[in-house]
Amino acid sequence: MSDFEELYDIAVAAQDHAYCPYSRYPVGAALRTASGKVFSGCNVENAAYPLGSCAEAGAITAMVLAGEHEIVELVTVTGGIVPGTPCGGCRQRIREFAQSSAVVHSTTTESGHKASITLTIGELLPESFGPENLFGKPES
């Protein structure tokens, strides 16, 4: 099984646990760190809409809680024919922990993962603002 296939399967499993009674748009995410560890998350909605959280944010939170700080690859899984790419806020969250060359695969379960968009975080968020813009290289 390839690294992508493993992340895809984990993201689909996370998507199965999404709590999305309002949008009915379940999203799962799985990321791999520089050390090879994998973390996943799902979207969790709230009746007060701005208080929900994205799947990518959940995976990043789990990664940080485990003491990891560098994303090298991420897979998101949505429904529908066209894959949904990470929202603007999540692009910035990913950028916080990824080099511009980190790969982000946006996939869908509707037509299988053959329908996917693969870009680097640098392509998803060009000319981004990151920790190094504040004080140089951040401390871990």
N, C-alpha and C positions, 0 to 999 in steps of 0.2 A: 504494500500500500504506500502510495506517495505521501509526502508531507501535506500536499493540498488535499488529497482524499481524506486523510486523517482529520485535518481541520474541518473539512466540509461535514463529515459524519458527526463530529462533536458539536458543530454549530447547529446542525439539524436536530440533534438530541436536545440542545438548549432551547431551540425554537419551540419544541413540543411543550415546554414549560412556561412559555410566555404568558403573561397576564395582560390581555388586551381586550377587555369587554366593550370598550368604546369604539376603537378604530377597527377592531377585528383584523389587525395587520400584525401577525406575530413575526418577530425578528429574533434570530439567534446569531451569536457571534462566537468565534473561537480565535485565539491569538497564540502565537508561539513567540517565546522570548529568545534572547541571544543564547541563553543556557540550554535551550531546547524544551523548557517546560511549557505546558499548554494550559490556558485558562479560558473559561467560557462564561457567557452571560446571555440573558434574554431581556426583552423589553418588559417593563412593569408600568402599567398605566395607573392613573389615579383620577377620581372624579373631578378633582381640581386640576385640570389638564396640565398646567405648567409644572406640576410636581411629579410627573412620571419620569422614568429613566430609560435610556436607550440600552440596547443589548451590548453595544461596544463599551459604554460606560461601566456596565456591570462587570464585563470581562477585565477591564482595566483596573477596577477597584479590587477584584480578586487577585490580580497580578501584584499590585502594590502591597496588599495585605500579606502576601507571601514573601515580600522582600525583593521582588524583581522590579526592574525599571527600564528594560529595553525591549521594545516590540520589533521583531524582524519580519513577521508575516501575520496577516489577519484575514479571516474569511467571515463575511456576513451572509446570512441566508434570509430571504424574504419569500413571500408568496407572489403570485401574479406572473405574468408573462415576461415583463421587463424587470430585471433585478434592481432593487433600491440600493443606491450607494449611501455611505454614511452621511448623516446630516452635517451641517456646518459646524455645530458644536462638537460633534464627535470627531470630525476631521481635526479640529484643534486639540481635542483630548488625545487622539492618536499621535499627533505631531509632538506633543509634549514628551512622549516616550519613544519616539522613532526617528531614525535618520531619514533623510528625504528619499533614500533608496528602498525603504521598507515597502513590501508589496501588500496591496489590499485587493482581495478578490471579492467582488459583489456578485452573489449568485441567487438563484431562485429554485424552489422545489417544484414549481409548476411544470416547467419543461426540463427539469433536471439541471444539473450544474453545468451542462454544456452551454446553457445560456448564461454567460457570465461576462463581467467587465473587470479586467485586471489592469490596475494602474498603481504607480508608486504613490506614497503619500505626498511626495513633491509635486506630482501631476495633479492630485486631488486638491492640494492646497498650495499653489505656487506662491512664491515670494512671501512665505509665511513668517509670522512673528513667533519666536520661541524663547526658551529660557536664556539662551546665549545673547539675546538682544538686551536683556536686563543687566546682567553682571558678568558676562563671559560664560564659561562652562559651569553648569550648575553642579552643586554637590549632591551626591546620592544619598 
